[in-house]
Amino acid sequence: MSPHLRSGLIAAIAALIADQASKLWLLHIFEIGRHGAVRVTPFFDLVLAWNTGISYGWFQNEGALGQAILLGIKALAVILLAVWMARSQTRLAVIGLGLIIGGAIGNAIDRLAYGAVVDFALLHAEIGGKTYNWYVFNLADVAIVAGVIGLLYDSFVRPDAVKTP
């Protein structure tokens, strides 16, 4: 196994473990469902949101068929990303893809276990007496966004680097 590929696998496993550990702790030890919104900082709260859709709550579907379709699409995406990761030439691209894979698997585990993705992080700001909220998200989402940013950066630094040979 190449050192680059090893980096990507470590990134995927780290993202998956961090995501699932945070969700298990919040659900079963902290019991976020009983607490409601918990203010952590003036701009960050812990809240419990069950996302039956995809990113940003799009395509909400609580039916078994809808969940099965989303899981199937996610499984195909993980396979294609793994092939891309195995063929990538730079460490940054491989780590970025690993983060995306780990995050996708983390959210897929939620779908299998709970029928929805566990989201818990809420960023917000009060400006001029009005509160603005961002979407509720989780560490898998953070890993996916970080992975995409890494891929974009890598593609600008070395435009041919993220292309598969």
C-alpha positions in Angstrom: 0.0 0.0 0.0 1.4 3.4 -1.0 2.0 6.0 1.7 -0.5 8.3 0.0 -3.3 5.7 0.1 -2.4 4.9 3.8 -3.0 8.7 4.5 -6.4 8.6 2.9 -7.4 5.5 4.8 -6.3 7.0 8.1 -8.3 10.2 7.2 -11.4 8.1 6.4 -11.1 6.1 9.6 -10.4 9.2 11.8 -13.4 11.1 10.3 -15.7 8.0 10.8 -14.6 7.5 14.4 -14.8 11.2 15.4 -18.3 11.4 13.8 -19.7 8.3 15.3 -18.1 8.9 18.7 -19.5 12.4 18.9 -23.0 11.2 18.0 -23.0 8.3 20.4 -21.8 10.5 23.2 -24.4 13.2 22.5 -27.3 10.7 22.1 -26.5 8.1 24.8 -24.3 9.8 27.5 -25.1 13.5 27.3 -28.7 12.6 26.2 -29.1 15.7 24.0 -32.7 14.8 23.2 -33.6 15.5 26.9 -31.7 18.8 27.1 -33.1 20.6 24.0 -30.8 23.4 22.7 -27.6 23.8 24.8 -25.7 27.1 24.4 -21.9 26.3 24.2 -20.8 29.8 23.0 -22.6 33.0 22.0 -22.6 31.7 18.4 -22.7 27.8 18.8 -25.4 25.6 20.2 -25.8 21.8 20.5 -29.3 20.7 19.3 -30.7 17.5 18.1 -32.0 17.3 14.6 -32.9 14.1 12.7 -32.2 14.6 9.0 -34.0 12.2 6.8 -32.9 14.0 3.6 -29.5 14.7 2.1 -27.3 17.8 2.5 -29.1 20.8 4.1 -32.2 18.7 4.6 -33.0 18.4 0.8 -35.1 15.6 -0.4 -36.7 14.7 3.0 -38.1 11.3 2.8 -39.0 9.2 5.9 -40.2 6.2 3.9 -38.2 3.0 3.8 -37.9 3.1 0.0 -36.6 6.7 0.1 -34.0 5.8 2.8 -32.9 2.7 0.8 -32.5 4.8 -2.4 -30.4 7.3 -0.5 -28.2 4.5 1.0 -27.7 3.0 -2.4 -26.6 6.3 -3.9 -24.3 6.8 -1.0 -22.8 3.3 -1.3 -22.1 3.9 -5.0 -20.6 7.3 -4.3 -18.2 5.8 -1.7 -17.1 3.1 -4.1 -16.4 5.6 -6.9 -14.6 7.9 -4.4 -12.5 5.0 -3.2 -11.4 4.2 -6.8 -10.6 7.8 -7.3 -8.6 7.9 -4.0 -6.6 4.8 -5.0 -5.7 6.4 -8.3 -4.9 9.9 -7.0 -1.3 11.2 -7.1 -1.1 13.7 -4.3 -1.4 13.3 -0.6 -3.8 16.2 -0.3 -6.2 14.7 -2.8 -6.0 11.3 -1.2 -6.6 12.8 2.3 -9.5 15.0 1.0 -11.1 11.9 -0.6 -10.6 9.9 2.6 -12.3 12.6 4.6 -15.3 12.6 2.2 -15.5 8.8 2.3 -15.3 8.7 6.2 -18.0 11.4 6.4 -20.3 9.6 3.9 -19.9 6.3 5.8 -20.6 8.0 9.1 -23.9 9.5 7.8 -24.8 6.2 6.2 -24.3 4.4 9.5 -26.8 6.8 11.0 -29.3 6.1 8.2 -29.0 2.3 8.9 -29.2 2.6 12.7 -31.8 5.4 13.1 -33.5 5.9 9.7 -32.0 9.5 9.7 -28.8 11.3 10.1 -28.0 12.7 13.5 -27.2 16.4 13.2 -26.3 18.5 16.3 -24.1 21.5 15.6 -25.9 24.9 15.1 -23.9 28.1 14.3 -25.8 31.3 14.6 -25.3 35.1 14.9 -27.4 37.9 16.2 -27.1 41.0 14.0 -29.2 44.1 14.5 -31.5 42.2 17.0 -32.3 39.5 14.5 -30.9 35.9 14.8 -29.5 34.2 11.7 -29.0 30.4 11.9 -26.9 28.1 9.8 -28.0 24.6 9.0 -27.7 22.0 11.8 -24.7 19.7 10.9 -22.4 17.0 12.3 -18.7 16.1 12.2 -19.3 13.9 9.1 -20.5 17.0 7.3 -17.4 18.9 8.5 -15.2 16.1 7.2 -17.0 16.1 3.8 -16.6 19.9 3.5 -13.0 19.8 4.6 -12.3 17.1 2.0 -14.0 19.1 -0.8 -11.9 22.1 0.2 -8.8 20.0 0.1 -9.6 18.7 -3.4 -10.4 22.2 -4.7 -7.2 23.6 -3.3 -5.2 20.7 -4.7 -6.9 21.2 -8.1 -5.8 24.8 -8.2 -2.3 24.1 -7.1 -1.8 21.1 -9.4 -4.8 21.1 -11.9 -3.9 17.6 -13.1 -3.4 16.2 -9.6 -7.0 15.3 -8.8 -7.8 13.7 -12.1 -7.7 10.0 -12.3 -5.1 8.6 -14.7 
